């Protein structure tokens, strides 16, 4: 499940080139951990309109270990659906319902 601490919802903002990151960065942050379930993550991302989340280490006080995006989740879902369809076909070929 996603955790408060680090992360960002993205939005297009017009900024001056000399604007400091601290002036515009998100402070109410949501993170994921490597052991979180994709289903829980998808719920949080949808509820908060978040497109991507930083993934932080559970043991190392929030050390950034990666990122996950809605595109990653969609790709995983497509791979899973393709695998399930192939499996369903091979089960039928073996004469099972």
NORZI-V109584 format. One line per field, one symbol per residue. ss: DSSP state (H for helix, E for strand, C for the rest). phi: phi as a letter, one per 30 degrees, with the letter a starting at -180 (. if undefined). A space follows every 10 residues. Layout:
ss = ???
phi = ???
This chain:
ss = CCEECCCECC CCCCCCCCCC HHHHCCCCCE EEECCCCHHH HHHHHHHHCC CEEEEECCCC CCCEEEEEEH HHHHHHHHHH HHHHHHHHHH HHHCCCC
phi = .dbdkbkacc adbdbddcdd eddbddcdcb bccedddeed ddeddddchc cabdccddcc hiddclbbbd dddddddddd dddddddedd ddddicd
